[in-house]
Amino acid sequence: MPYYKAEDQVELYYEDVGEGTPVIFVHGVWMSSQFFQKQTSYFSKNHRAISLDLRGHGRSTKVHYGHTVANYAEDLHSFIQELKLKDVVLVGWSMGAFVVWDYLQQFGEENIKGTVIVDELASDFKWPDFPSGAFDFPTLIHLMREVQTNRFGFLKEFIPLMFKEDLSQDDFDWMLEETTKLPESVASTILFDQTVVDYRKHFQSITVPTLLCFGREEKLIPVKAGEYLHKHISNSQLVIFEKSCHCPFLEEADRFNEVVSSFVQSL
């Protein structure tokens, strides 16, 4: 299994198949590259498909340090440099969108051909001037305590909220296994950081082509979050997946793959 060793001796697991434009899939908080299993074989036919487990997640090293969105973006940057990837397309789902935006903020757009943002808000926090955020402070406190004291019970309720339709038992089981690979201390730490980051002021500086993919079902993220991004990120296009909630790449995998592949080929 391929691993990339970051500067602080953290080993990041990744999968790398196919040739052509590198398309890197960046997962959400507590998730892993396993969630992009329906993308790997499809994209490897015409592109170089890469999925990465962020530090502490999936099969990457379980360390108790470096768990901020900004540091995840630094890991991504060093990974791209180590593999000498050029003209990359970054696909960020949920927290992965924050990692993509932080990457652009820190390292610029020089080596980025385009970005795909999947079902995420400009910020997850309900700021005084951003009431459409997902969490206020009391809710964030509650969630962090649930992660510490009732993680399995919490995830049994949370995971189904990511999907419009009911999950099969097999799908629920592997998702629960993946999302509990992080130590609870790491899970609550990165939950806090990814909730309070805010990229609204950075959107005006994003010029690379951006594809916004949002599910119509609003159990977690409202469609207006995508409309907000489309309004504030120039050179962006918004696609709504009518039969999906938070995971259109799993819920409508065929359409998602076709839409994103067409976008990559258009760049």
N, C-alpha and C positions, 0 to 999 in steps of 0.2 A: 504494500500500500504506500502511495507517495505521500511524503511529508515535507513541508518547507520549514526550516528552522529559522525563526526570527532572531533578532540581535540579542534578545534577553533569554535565549535558550528555550523559548516556547516553540513547540512543534505544532504546526498547523496542517491538518489533514486536508487533502484536496483530490478531486478527480479531474482528469484532463484528457479529453478524447476529441478526435477529429482534427481537421486542418482548415485554415482560413481565418477570417476575422475572429479574434478572441472575444467571446461573450462570457462574462463572469457573473455568476448568480450568487447574490449575497442574501442570506436568510434573515429571518426575524429573530427577536429576542427569545432565548431558550430553545430555538429551533435548530436545524442543521441542514447540511447539503442533501440529506435524504429526502427532504421535502421537494426537491427538484428532480426526482427520479424520472418523471414523465417528460422532462426536457432534454436530458443528457443524450439519449440515442437519437432523438429527432434533430437536434441542433448539430450534432456531430456529422451529419450527412453533408452539410454545406458550410459549417463554421467550426471553429475550435471552441468546444463547450467546456467550461471550467466551473466547477462548484467547489466552494471553500467552506470549511468549518471554522468559524471565528474562534479565537482563543477561549478555552473553557467549554466550548460547545461541541456536540457531536463526538468525534474521535480525536479532537485536538487536545493538547495537554491541559490538564485540570490544574491551573494555577490560580492563586488568590489575588493577583495583582494585574494591573493594566486593563481593568474592565470599565472603560469609558468609550463612548462612541468615537471620540477623537482618536483614541489609541487603536481602536479597531480599524479606523481609516489609515492610520500609520502602518499597521500590519498589512493592510491591503496594498498600500503603496510599495512597501518593501518587497512584497510577494510579486507584484507586477515587474518591478525592477529585476529581481532575481531570475525570473523566467524570461526576461527580455521581451516582454509583450509590447506590441505596437498597435496603435489605433484601436484601443479597447472599447467595447460596449459594456457598460456596467448595468446590471439588472438588480435593483434593490427592492426587496419585499419587506413591508412593515418597517421594523427597525433598520433593515438593510437599506431603506431609502435614506435614512439619516446618515448611515455610513457613506453612502454615495455622495450626499450633499457635503458632508464634512471633508471627504476626499477632495472635492472640487474647491472647497474653501481653503484648504491647506496647500494643495499641490497644483491647482489650476487645471486647465482643460487641454493642455498641449498634447497629451497622449490619449485623450478620450475622444472617441469618435461619436458617441451618443450615449444617452442614458434611458433606462426604462424604470419607471417608478410604479410599484404595485401596491395599491390600497394603503396609503398612509397620509396622515395629516401633516400640515406644515410644522406643527408641534403637537405633542400629545397632551400638553398641559393647558388648563383653562387659565390663561393669563387675563388680567383685567381688560386688555384690549383684544383678546382672542377667546371669546366665550365658547367657541365651537370646539375647543380642545376636548380630549376624551376624559381627562381626570382632573378633579380639583384636589387640594391638599388632603382633606380627610379621606378621599377615595384612595389616593396614593398610599397613605399610611396604612389603610386597611389591607390593600393588596400586598404590601411588603410584609405585613404581619402574617397574612395567609400563607405566603411563600415560606415563611420561617416555621410556622406551626401546623399548617394543614395543606401542604403542597399537593398531595395526591387528590384530596377532596376538592381543592380549588381547580386543579387542572381537569378533573372529570367534568366540571361545569364549564370551564373556559374553552377547552378544545372544540366541543360541538358548536360553540358560538362562531367559530371561524368558517362554518359551512352553512350553506342554505338548506341542504337536504341532510337527513340523518346519515351518520357514518356507519359503515359496517364495523363489526366488532374487531375484525383483523386490522382495519385501518386505524381505529381508535387505539388499539393495543400498541402498534408500532410508534404512533405519535406520542403516546404517553411515555413510552420507553425513551424516545429521543429527548423529550422535553424535561426528563428527570435525570439526565446525565450530568448536568451541572450541579455542583454543591449548592445547597440553599443559600449560603453566604454570597456566592457569586450571582445567583439568580436574582436576589433582592438588590444587590449592588447595581447591576446593569439595568434592572428595571427602573431604579431611581434616575440614573443618568439619562437613559433614553427617553424618559418621560419629560425631563426638564430642558432638553436641548430645544433650540428654536432657530430655524433657518430662514425666517420670513425676510429679514434684511438682506440675505444673500441672494435671493431669487433673481433680483434685477441684474445681477452680474453673470447669470448662467446664460450662455449663448449656444451651447451645443444642442443639437436636436434632442428633444425629450418626448418619449412616449409615456402617457399616463394610462394605466390599466386599473380600472376600479370595478368591483362587483356591485350589482344593483341592490342586493340584499344588505340592509344596514344594521345588522346586529352589533357590529363593532365600529365600522368607519362609514360615515355618511357620504353619499355621492357628491354633496356640496364641497367636500374636502378636495375632490378631484377638480371640481369646477374652480375652486379657489386657486389651485396650483396652475391650472390652465390659463387663468386670468393673469397671474403674476409671473409666470415663466414664459418668456418669449420663445418662439420657435418650438412650441409644444403642441401636441395633439392628444385629445382625450378619447379613450375608447371604453365604453361601458359593457360589462359582461352580464347579460340579463339573468343568467342562471347561476350566478355565483355570489358568494359573500366575500370573505377575506382572502380566499385562495383560488383565484380563477385559473392559475396554472395547474391545479389539481382538479377543480370542479368542471372546467371547460378546457381541458388540456389541449385538445386538437385545435380549437379556435385560437386559444392563447398562443400556441406554438406558431400557427400560421401568421397571426397578426404581428408578433414580435419578429419572426424571421423576415417577413416582408419589410418591416421597419429597418432591420439591420441591412438588408440588401439594398435599401434605398439610400443609405448614407454614402 
